[in-house]
Amino acid sequence: MNTNNTSRKEFLASLVVSGLALAGCSSKGNPFDTGGTDIKPTGEKVKLLSVDGEVIEVDKAFLKPVPEMPAVSNNEARKGIPGKKFVMVIDLSRCKNLRKCQEACNHMHHIHTDLNWLKVYPMEEGEHTAPYWQPTTCMHCDHPPCVKVCPVDATFKRQDGIVLIDADRCVGCRFCMAACPYSIRVFNWEKSDMVTPELAAQPYSCESSMPQKVGTVGKCDFCPDMARKGELPHCVSACPNGTFFFGDINEDSVTNGAETFRFSDLVKDKAGYQLMDDLGTKPSVYYLPPASRNFPFEKGLENEKGKS
């Protein structure tokens, strides 16, 4: 056949085949190189965009997992997420003292079994009033007294409203614990029995608050590592009753994953309030009164045996 009559399509196809053959000789040139392993196709195709801007289909078995993004540096973690101002709303009418929030927090942060960053207290306004359960976290105050008293700048407030602790700087003086009017901080007297050797070997991250160090202070951190990924704090997603709402006050929106509300309307319509707001700390945690409660107050539940 006269090569002059070879169609442009056939010519391009031959180039593609040649290119694939060459790419197969080098793992650097072949993005789907399997490293010599015997991988069997699954038959499930995934559409991808090639470097040339073309849509191609590749068997799922030949895709390499994308490694997780590295954690942000502690210097970057001290700045926070630009444009955000995080807020939490806790609906006391929904709390049944299941403590799933507490369990999730302890598990995901590898906290010592004798400590809790999230506490659930039985509350009663007066002798003849109905009792209720009050989940209590760090308030992430706009005017945090804990930050003012820290002599080494270990406790700090970010531009997104979250108050964190840098365990690499903490000297364990516990001034912050004495200054916190909500008594929410805990001291790591001993190594956490929940920390694996692999986790212990990792450098400390302010955003994940892990791994906790002996002789330092720990507390609720609003799970900023989850917020950076666009996900909810562990306590919010773990509660089966939707007691916790989390969101951005700049966007005027809070959600528990199943329901989303305008923050300003929710707090106004349900008479939301802040704990000890007369102290001038300006907490970022709001409570909705335990009116029209979904569950009766039950003391002596099996899950109440956990320490608050």
Secondary structure, 3 states (H helix, E strand, C coil): CCHHHCCHHHHHHHHHHHHHHHHCCCCCCCCCCCCCCCCCCCCCEEEEECCCCCEEEEEHHHCCCCCCCCCCCHHHHHHCCCCCCEEEEEEHHHCCCCCHHHHHHHHHHCCCCCCCCCEEEEECCCCCCCCEEEEECCCCCCCCHHHHHCCCCCEEECCCCCEEECCCCCCCCCHHHHHCCCCCCEECCCCCCCCCHHHHCCCCECCCCECCCCCCEECCCCCHHHHHCCCCCHHHHHCCCCCEEEEECCCCEEECCCCEEEHHHHHHHCCCECCCHHHCCCCCEEEECCCCCCCCCCCCCHHHHCCC
